[in-house]
Amino acid sequence: MKKENTTPKKSTKELLEELNNELIDSLTRGVNPFSIIPLQSNLQGKIYAGLNQLILAHAKRKHNYSSNLWGTVNAYNREYNNKNKVNKGEKGTILFYWSKAILLIATNKGRTEKHWLDEKEDITQFCKEKGLQYVSKEEKVFQKHFSVFNGNQTMYGLDENEKLFDFVLLNEAINDNFNTTDAGASYYDVKANMIVGLKEDIDFFGFETIANATLGKSGLNVLEELSVDEIRIVNFISASFLAATTAKNPETQFVSEVVDLVLKKIESNNLAKYINLASDVYSYISKIYKNTEKTKRKIS
């Protein structure tokens, strides 16, 4: 007889609280929870956003996975025609998403009824089919969760990993793509050679400068939309990503003021926006690095 699982299922709110507590615990202990290599993606190559990126990168490091690819059970079955299934007994990693629904208030022969509809559903057509008289509608947003599995947890053991940046090559990529006139380049009042010519003694502070200059590049250009405190948060997270991806990998310099800003965003469940921007910064640096790497390969 199969034993019934009596473990109560956790709500999305409880799972988010657990994640926030883990982040707060790490920061208060002086451990940088953002010192990870991002760019975890689904089977179609779409990069996960916000907190999901952080959750997956941590899960990858915790379980020593070598793949950056993730997918649901159904996604693996669909993508590989049921030939690459998730291994039995594997435990998934929980991710979060927002879902919008419409609460329709209508009358039916004098009685008031409530109906939940998908946001894309045609309300007029629905009322016509059900013989309802429209009264009003309300948009409701729900946070839900689902489980994904790493490529290593499947029969094929998919291995799609992000390589570390070579420090010298990163130096060339920055040299070729940044200059002292870039918006945000002087935000920390750091000498120009920290941006146009990385040196072997670059520290975490230097990566924050590069992150800030990237925010001012035409591709993102969001500096004017953010407050000074918000910029400091994004630069801190971006620099953590970059530092974790270099062979140099300088030790994070914790500035209590910045940590306090991050903690406030975590406590108010408002961190996802800044992780998204930091991921954009990392993606930009990764792109120019790979272009430089490709050019060097052609030359040689």
BATI-889353 format. One record per residue (C-alpha): residue number from 1; residue in one letter; x, z, y. Coordinates in steps of 0.001 Angstrom, whole numbers, plus 500000, padded with zeros to 6 digits. Layout:
N
<nr = NUM, rest = A, x = X, z = Z, y = Y>
...
END
This chain:
300
<nr = 1, rest = M, x = 500000, z = 500000, y = 500000>
<nr = 2, rest = K, x = 501357, z = 499016, y = 503379>
<nr = 3, rest = K, x = 502122, z = 501994, y = 505609>
<nr = 4, rest = E, x = 500192, z = 501921, y = 508863>
<nr = 5, rest = N, x = 502238, z = 502033, y = 512052>
<nr = 6, rest = T, x = 500972, z = 505063, y = 513981>
<nr = 7, rest = T, x = 503424, z = 504714, y = 516890>
<nr = 8, rest = P, x = 501324, z = 504377, y = 520062>
<nr = 9, rest = K, x = 501827, z = 501104, y = 521912>
<nr = 10, rest = K, x = 503310, z = 501611, y = 525368>
<nr = 11, rest = S, x = 501627, z = 500180, y = 528417>
<nr = 12, rest = T, x = 503369, z = 497818, y = 530819>
<nr = 13, rest = K, x = 503496, z = 500619, y = 533395>
<nr = 14, rest = E, x = 505232, z = 502958, y = 530935>
<nr = 15, rest = L, x = 507765, z = 500276, y = 529978>
<nr = 16, rest = L, x = 508570, z = 499569, y = 533639>
<nr = 17, rest = E, x = 509007, z = 503271, y = 534298>
<nr = 18, rest = E, x = 511489, z = 503464, y = 531408>
<nr = 19, rest = L, x = 513470, z = 500541, y = 532843>
<nr = 20, rest = N, x = 513499, z = 502057, y = 536334>
<nr = 21, rest = N, x = 514653, z = 505402, y = 534944>
<nr = 22, rest = E, x = 517528, z = 503703, y = 533113>
<nr = 23, rest = L, x = 518641, z = 501932, y = 536314>
<nr = 24, rest = I, x = 518406, z = 505135, y = 538355>
<nr = 25, rest = D, x = 520311, z = 507106, y = 535701>
<nr = 26, rest = S, x = 523125, z = 504525, y = 535648>
<nr = 27, rest = L, x = 523502, z = 504432, y = 539434>
<nr = 28, rest = T, x = 523449, z = 508210, y = 539837>
<nr = 29, rest = R, x = 526159, z = 508489, y = 537155>
<nr = 30, rest = G, x = 528322, z = 505979, y = 539006>
<nr = 31, rest = V, x = 527792, z = 503212, y = 536433>
<nr = 32, rest = N, x = 526904, z = 499792, y = 537838>
<nr = 33, rest = P, x = 523856, z = 498445, y = 535910>
<nr = 34, rest = F, x = 524324, z = 495032, y = 537566>
<nr = 35, rest = S, x = 527835, z = 494514, y = 536188>
<nr = 36, rest = I, x = 526573, z = 491838, y = 533813>
<nr = 37, rest = I, x = 526737, z = 488086, y = 533329>
<nr = 38, rest = P, x = 523331, z = 486657, y = 534304>
<nr = 39, rest = L, x = 521779, z = 483223, y = 533625>
<nr = 40, rest = Q, x = 519856, z = 484140, y = 530481>
<nr = 41, rest = S, x = 517409, z = 481290, y = 529809>
<nr = 42, rest = N, x = 514530, z = 480246, y = 527579>
<nr = 43, rest = L, x = 514746, z = 477462, y = 524994>
<nr = 44, rest = Q, x = 513961, z = 474805, y = 527625>
<nr = 45, rest = G, x = 516847, z = 475976, y = 529816>
<nr = 46, rest = K, x = 514691, z = 477699, y = 532442>
<nr = 47, rest = I, x = 516460, z = 480728, y = 533923>
<nr = 48, rest = Y, x = 514562, z = 484012, y = 533668>
<nr = 49, rest = A, x = 513869, z = 485637, y = 537030>
<nr = 50, rest = G, x = 513937, z = 489077, y = 538602>
<nr = 51, rest = L, x = 513948, z = 492149, y = 536394>
<nr = 52, rest = N, x = 513668, z = 489988, y = 533276>
<nr = 53, rest = Q, x = 517138, z = 488593, y = 533984>
<nr = 54, rest = L, x = 518509, z = 492129, y = 534193>
<nr = 55, rest = I, x = 516693, z = 493258, y = 531040>
<nr = 56, rest = L, x = 518004, z = 490334, y = 528982>
<nr = 57, rest = A, x = 521580, z = 490611, y = 530202>
<nr = 58, rest = H, x = 521585, z = 494313, y = 529312>
<nr = 59, rest = A, x = 520056, z = 493623, y = 525894>
<nr = 60, rest = K, x = 522710, z = 490970, y = 525251>
<nr = 61, rest = R, x = 525502, z = 493399, y = 526055>
<nr = 62, rest = K, x = 523908, z = 496322, y = 524217>
<nr = 63, rest = H, x = 523428, z = 494366, y = 520966>
<nr = 64, rest = N, x = 526603, z = 492272, y = 521353>
<nr = 65, rest = Y, x = 524728, z = 488961, y = 521236>
<nr = 66, rest = S, x = 526809, z = 485859, y = 521910>
<nr = 67, rest = S, x = 523904, z = 483645, y = 523021>
<nr = 68, rest = N, x = 522224, z = 483275, y = 526409>
<nr = 69, rest = L, x = 519130, z = 481671, y = 524833>
<nr = 70, rest = W, x = 515884, z = 483601, y = 524336>
<nr = 71, rest = G, x = 512410, z = 482733, y = 523117>
<nr = 72, rest = T, x = 509193, z = 484075, y = 521642>
<nr = 73, rest = V, x = 508412, z = 483687, y = 517947>
<nr = 74, rest = N, x = 506018, z = 480847, y = 518757>
<nr = 75, rest = A, x = 508570, z = 479147, y = 521013>
<nr = 76, rest = Y, x = 511179, z = 479007, y = 518236>
<nr = 77, rest = N, x = 508606, z = 477685, y = 515770>
<nr = 78, rest = R, x = 507439, z = 475040, y = 518240>
<nr = 79, rest = E, x = 510907, z = 473995, y = 519448>
<nr = 80, rest = Y, x = 512379, z = 473658, y = 515960>
<nr = 81, rest = N, x = 509284, z = 472502, y = 514024>
<nr = 82, rest = N, x = 509074, z = 475814, y = 512139>
<nr = 83, rest = K, x = 512618, z = 475334, y = 510775>
<nr = 84, rest = N, x = 514326, z = 477994, y = 512892>
<nr = 85, rest = K, x = 512387, z = 481223, y = 512614>
<nr = 86, rest = V, x = 513212, z = 484688, y = 513926>
<nr = 87, rest = N, x = 514861, z = 486722, y = 511154>
<nr = 88, rest = K, x = 512649, z = 489306, y = 509449>
<nr = 89, rest = G, x = 512990, z = 492840, y = 510779>
<nr = 90, rest = E, x = 514388, z = 491779, y = 514168>
<nr = 91, rest = K, x = 513215, z = 493769, y = 517173>
<nr = 92, rest = G, x = 512269, z = 491838, y = 520294>
<nr = 93, rest = T, x = 513207, z = 492525, y = 523899>
<nr = 94, rest = I, x = 510253, z = 493217, y = 526183>
<nr = 95, rest = L, x = 509848, z = 491157, y = 529372>
<nr = 96, rest = F, x = 507261, z = 491304, y = 532161>
<nr = 97, rest = Y, x = 505123, z = 488778, y = 534019>
<nr = 98, rest = W, x = 502289, z = 488729, y = 536535>
<nr = 99, rest = S, x = 498907, z = 487320, y = 535596>
<nr = 100, rest = K, x = 496119, z = 486519, y = 538078>
<nr = 101, rest = A, x = 492424, z = 486599, y = 537193>
<nr = 102, rest = I, x = 489148, z = 486201, y = 539082>
<nr = 103, rest = L, x = 486413, z = 488829, y = 538900>
<nr = 104, rest = L, x = 483175, z = 486916, y = 539485>
<nr = 105, rest = I, x = 480099, z = 488809, y = 540672>
<nr = 106, rest = A, x = 476887, z = 486877, y = 540029>
<nr = 107, rest = T, x = 473199, z = 487441, y = 539325>
<nr = 108, rest = N, x = 471258, z = 486302, y = 536295>
<nr = 109, rest = K, x = 467457, z = 486538, y = 536623>
<nr = 110, rest = G, x = 467816, z = 489381, y = 539102>
<nr = 111, rest = R, x = 470446, z = 491289, y = 537114>
<nr = 112, rest = T, x = 474002, z = 491634, y = 538469>
<nr = 113, rest = E, x = 476740, z = 490496, y = 536086>
<nr = 114, rest = K, x = 480539, z = 490582, y = 536179>
<nr = 115, rest = H, x = 482685, z = 487912, y = 534546>
<nr = 116, rest = W, x = 486480, z = 487657, y = 534263>
<nr = 117, rest = L, x = 487731, z = 484095, y = 534756>
<nr = 118, rest = D, x = 491090, z = 482399, y = 534673>
<nr = 119, rest = E, x = 492333, z = 481665, y = 538213>
<nr = 120, rest = K, x = 492178, z = 477905, y = 537503>
<nr = 121, rest = E, x = 488619, z = 477922, y = 536202>
<nr = 122, rest = D, x = 485967, z = 476143, y = 538260>
<nr = 123, rest = I, x = 483601, z = 478906, y = 539408>
<nr = 124, rest = T, x = 480842, z = 476523, y = 540519>
<nr = 125, rest = Q, x = 480848, z = 474770, y = 537152>
<nr = 126, rest = F, x = 480921, z = 478110, y = 535286>
<nr = 127, rest = C, x = 477882, z = 479402, y = 537208>
<nr = 128, rest = K, x = 476016, z = 476148, y = 536600>
<nr = 129, rest = E, x = 476658, z = 476239, y = 532843>
<nr = 130, rest = K, x = 475649, z = 479915, y = 532565>
<nr = 131, rest = G, x = 472668, z = 479691, y = 534903>
<nr = 132, rest = L, x = 474195, z = 482203, y = 537310>
<nr = 133, rest = Q, x = 473721, z = 482717, y = 541044>
<nr = 134, rest = Y, x = 477097, z = 483212, y = 542751>
<nr = 135, rest = V, x = 477466, z = 486414, y = 544821>
<nr = 136, rest = S, x = 481186, z = 487027, y = 545386>
<nr = 137, rest = K, x = 484615, z = 486946, y = 543779>
<nr = 138, rest = E, x = 487753, z = 489118, y = 543780>
<nr = 139, rest = E, x = 491305, z = 488147, y = 542840>
<nr = 140, rest = K, x = 493033, z = 490665, y = 540597>
<nr = 141, rest = V, x = 496721, z = 490663, y = 539641>
<nr = 142, rest = F, x = 497874, z = 492283, y = 536413>
<nr = 143, rest = Q, x = 501380, z = 492951, y = 535162>
<nr = 144, rest = K, x = 501705, z = 492197, y = 531454>
<nr = 145, rest = H, x = 504522, z = 492131, y = 528932>
<nr = 146, rest = F, x = 505685, z = 490089, y = 525941>
<nr = 147, rest = S, x = 508624, z = 490048, y = 523515>
<nr = 148, rest = V, x = 511462, z = 487540, y = 523206>
<nr = 149, rest = F, x = 514318, z = 487195, y = 520730>
<nr = 150, rest = N, x = 517923, z = 486168, y = 521257>
<nr = 151, rest = G, x = 519252, z = 483003, y = 519623>
<nr = 152, rest = N, x = 521455, z = 485203, y = 517401>
<nr = 153, rest = Q, x = 518307, z = 486751, y = 515907>
<nr = 154, rest = T, x = 517170, z = 483462, y = 514372>
<nr = 155, rest = M, x = 517937, z = 481681, y = 511111>
<nr = 156, rest = Y, x = 520199, z = 479168, y = 512884>
<nr = 157, rest = G, x = 521989, z = 481905, y = 514827>
<nr = 158, rest = L, x = 522010, z = 479834, y = 518020>
<nr = 159, rest = D, x = 525143, z = 480385, y = 520089>
<nr = 160, rest = E, x = 524949, z = 479335, y = 523736>
<nr = 161, rest = N, x = 527211, z = 481540, y = 525826>
<nr = 162, rest = E, x = 528433, z = 481561, y = 529428>
<nr = 163, rest = K, x = 532232, z = 481459, y = 529702>
<nr = 164, rest = L, x = 534141, z = 483750, y = 532036>
<nr = 165, rest = F, x = 535420, z = 482260, y = 535275>
<nr = 166, rest = D, x = 539126, z = 481607, y = 535453>
<nr = 167, rest = F, x = 540299, z = 483438, y = 538564>
<nr = 168, rest = V, x = 542644, z = 480679, y = 539777>
<nr = 169, rest = L, x = 539981, z = 477994, y = 539289>
<nr = 170, rest = L, x = 537419, z = 480141, y = 541095>
<nr = 171, rest = N, x = 539915, z = 480373, y = 543951>
<nr = 172, rest = E, x = 540017, z = 476558, y = 544173>
<nr = 173, rest = A, x = 536221, z = 476261, y = 543989>
<nr = 174, rest = I, x = 535807, z = 478668, y = 546916>
<nr = 175, rest = N, x = 538546, z = 476869, y = 548879>
<nr = 176, rest = D, x = 536794, z = 473518, y = 548416>
<nr = 177, rest = N, x = 533291, z = 474674, y = 549304>
<nr = 178, rest = F, x = 533570, z = 477385, y = 551960>
<nr = 179, rest = N, x = 534998, z = 477538, y = 555433>
<nr = 180, rest = T, x = 535105, z = 480065, y = 558255>
<nr = 181, rest = T, x = 532137, z = 478458, y = 560033>
<nr = 182, rest = D, x = 529724, z = 479124, y = 557154>
<nr = 183, rest = A, x = 526789, z = 481282, y = 558192>
<nr = 184, rest = G, x = 527333, z = 484872, y = 557132>
<nr = 185, rest = A, x = 531038, z = 484409, y = 556464>
<nr = 186, rest = S, x = 531997, z = 487044, y = 559011>
<nr = 187, rest = Y, x = 529260, z = 489531, y = 558114>
<nr = 188, rest = Y, x = 531712, z = 492168, y = 556912>
<nr = 189, rest = D, x = 534322, z = 491161, y = 559485>
<nr = 190, rest = V, x = 536698, z = 490261, y = 556672>
<nr = 191, rest = K, x = 539684, z = 488029, y = 557369>
<nr = 192, rest = A, x = 539096, z = 484308, y = 556900>
<nr = 193, rest = N, x = 541528, z = 484042, y = 553997>
<nr = 194, rest = M, x = 539225, z = 486269, y = 551920>
<nr = 195, rest = I, x = 536817, z = 483319, y = 551902>
<nr = 196, rest = V, x = 538955, z = 480189, y = 552253>
<nr = 197, rest = G, x = 541737, z = 481395, y = 549988>
<nr = 198, rest = L, x = 541132, z = 484120, y = 547416>
<nr = 199, rest = K, x = 544208, z = 486132, y = 546584>
<nr = 200, rest = E, x = 545155, z = 487932, y = 543410>
<nr = 201, rest = D, x = 544458, z = 491294, y = 545039>
<nr = 202, rest = I, x = 540836, z = 490465, y = 545892>
<nr = 203, rest = D, x = 538553, z = 493420, y = 545271>
<nr = 204, rest = F, x = 534807, z = 493962, y = 544958>
<nr = 205, rest = F, x = 534594, z = 493847, y = 548733>
<nr = 206, rest = G, x = 535817, z = 490251, y = 548648>
<nr = 207, rest = F, x = 533086, z = 489237, y = 546210>
<nr = 208, rest = E, x = 530484, z = 490743, y = 548539>
<nr = 209, rest = T, x = 531881, z = 488542, y = 551298>
<nr = 210, rest = I, x = 531601, z = 485428, y = 549139>
<nr = 211, rest = A, x = 528028, z = 486412, y = 548225>
<nr = 212, rest = N, x = 527138, z = 486820, y = 551879>
<nr = 213, rest = A, x = 528615, z = 483441, y = 552800>
<nr = 214, rest = T, x = 526645, z = 481855, y = 549945>
<nr = 215, rest = L, x = 523405, z = 483308, y = 551315>
<nr = 216, rest = G, x = 524137, z = 481427, y = 554514>
<nr = 217, rest = K, x = 524760, z = 478094, y = 552834>
<nr = 218, rest = S, x = 522196, z = 475368, y = 553425>
<nr = 219, rest = G, x = 520923, z = 475570, y = 549848>
<nr = 220, rest = L, x = 519645, z = 479138, y = 550317>
<nr = 221, rest = N, x = 519789, z = 479837, y = 554046>
<nr = 222, rest = V, x = 517841, z = 483095, y = 553868>
<nr = 223, rest = L, x = 519977, z = 485331, y = 556054>
<nr = 224, rest = E, x = 517530, z = 485212, y = 558961>
<nr = 225, rest = E, x = 514652, z = 486232, y = 556685>
<nr = 226, rest = L, x = 516347, z = 489417, y = 555460>
<nr = 227, rest = S, x = 517101, z = 492699, y = 557168>
<nr = 228, rest = V, x = 520681, z = 494000, y = 557251>
<nr = 229, rest = D, x = 519844, z = 496508, y = 554499>
<nr = 230, rest = E, x = 518306, z = 493803, y = 552316>
<nr = 231, rest = I, x = 521406, z = 491633, y = 552749>
<nr = 232, rest = R, x = 523613, z = 494524, y = 551678>
<nr = 233, rest = I, x = 521519, z = 495002, y = 548521>
<nr = 234, rest = V, x = 521695, z = 491306, y = 547588>
<nr = 235, rest = N, x = 525435, z = 491181, y = 548263>
<nr = 236, rest = F, x = 526010, z = 494247, y = 546102>
<nr = 237, rest = I, x = 524088, z = 492813, y = 543134>
<nr = 238, rest = S, x = 525605, z = 489323, y = 543590>
<nr = 239, rest = A, x = 529123, z = 490735, y = 543762>
<nr = 240, rest = S, x = 528444, z = 492724, y = 540582>
<nr = 241, rest = F, x = 527436, z = 489514, y = 538784>
<nr = 242, rest = L, x = 530506, z = 487652, y = 540054>
<nr = 243, rest = A, x = 532915, z = 490467, y = 539253>
<nr = 244, rest = A, x = 531589, z = 490701, y = 535688>
<nr = 245, rest = T, x = 532124, z = 486967, y = 535188>
<nr = 246, rest = T, x = 535767, z = 486731, y = 536293>
<nr = 247, rest = A, x = 538815, z = 487325, y = 534184>
<nr = 248, rest = K, x = 539995, z = 489480, y = 537085>
<nr = 249, rest = N, x = 536827, z = 491601, y = 536972>
<nr = 250, rest = P, x = 537638, z = 494131, y = 539739>
<nr = 251, rest = E, x = 536161, z = 497595, y = 539509>
<nr = 252, rest = T, x = 532960, z = 498103, y = 541486>
<nr = 253, rest = Q, x = 533414, z = 500093, y = 544663>
<nr = 254, rest = F, x = 530314, z = 502235, y = 544950>
<nr = 255, rest = V, x = 529202, z = 502768, y = 548512>
<nr = 256, rest = S, x = 526746, z = 505663, y = 548503>
<nr = 257, rest = E, x = 524746, z = 504136, y = 551336>
<nr = 258, rest = V, x = 524162, z = 500882, y = 549419>
<nr = 259, rest = V, x = 523346, z = 502773, y = 546211>
<nr = 260, rest = D, x = 520730, z = 504776, y = 548119>
<nr = 261, rest = L, x = 519177, z = 501514, y = 549378>
<nr = 262, rest = V, x = 519028, z = 500117, y = 545831>
<nr = 263, rest = L, x = 517535, z = 503348, y = 544488>
<nr = 264, rest = K, x = 514736, z = 503179, y = 547056>
<nr = 265, rest = K, x = 513895, z = 499610, y = 545990>
<nr = 266, rest = I, x = 513847, z = 500650, y = 542333>
<nr = 267, rest = E, x = 511551, z = 503593, y = 543022>
<nr = 268, rest = S, x = 509143, z = 501331, y = 544922>
<nr = 269, rest = N, x = 509237, z = 498677, y = 542154>
<nr = 270, rest = N, x = 510531, z = 496164, y = 544691>
<nr = 271, rest = L, x = 513887, z = 495185, y = 543195>
<nr = 272, rest = A, x = 512951, z = 491865, y = 541560>
<nr = 273, rest = K, x = 513139, z = 489916, y = 544842>
<nr = 274, rest = Y, x = 516770, z = 490897, y = 545379>
<nr = 275, rest = I, x = 517792, z = 490214, y = 541787>
<nr = 276, rest = N, x = 516299, z = 486715, y = 542167>
<nr = 277, rest = L, x = 518355, z = 486078, y = 545308>
<nr = 278, rest = A, x = 521484, z = 487466, y = 543646>
<nr = 279, rest = S, x = 520861, z = 485147, y = 540685>
<nr = 280, rest = D, x = 520597, z = 482222, y = 543130>
<nr = 281, rest = V, x = 523952, z = 483204, y = 544647>
<nr = 282, rest = Y, x = 525501, z = 483416, y = 541197>
<nr = 283, rest = S, x = 523995, z = 480065, y = 540187>
<nr = 284, rest = Y, x = 525472, z = 478412, y = 543293>
<nr = 285, rest = I, x = 528949, z = 479829, y = 542634>
<nr = 286, rest = S, x = 528654, z = 478860, y = 538961>
<nr = 287, rest = K, x = 527705, z = 475311, y = 539945>
<nr = 288, rest = I, x = 530652, z = 474750, y = 542311>
<nr = 289, rest = Y, x = 532977, z = 476365, y = 539777>
<nr = 290, rest = K, x = 531859, z = 473988, y = 537024>
<nr = 291, rest = N, x = 532201, z = 470995, y = 539367>
<nr = 292, rest = T, x = 535755, z = 472046, y = 540191>
<nr = 293, rest = E, x = 536486, z = 472587, y = 536507>
<nr = 294, rest = K, x = 535155, z = 469089, y = 535691>
<nr = 295, rest = T, x = 537275, z = 467508, y = 538450>
<nr = 296, rest = K, x = 540423, z = 469276, y = 537232>
<nr = 297, rest = R, x = 539722, z = 468081, y = 533672>
<nr = 298, rest = K, x = 539453, z = 464455, y = 534835>
<nr = 299, rest = I, x = 542729, z = 464700, y = 536754>
<nr = 300, rest = S, x = 544586, z = 466173, y = 533815>
END
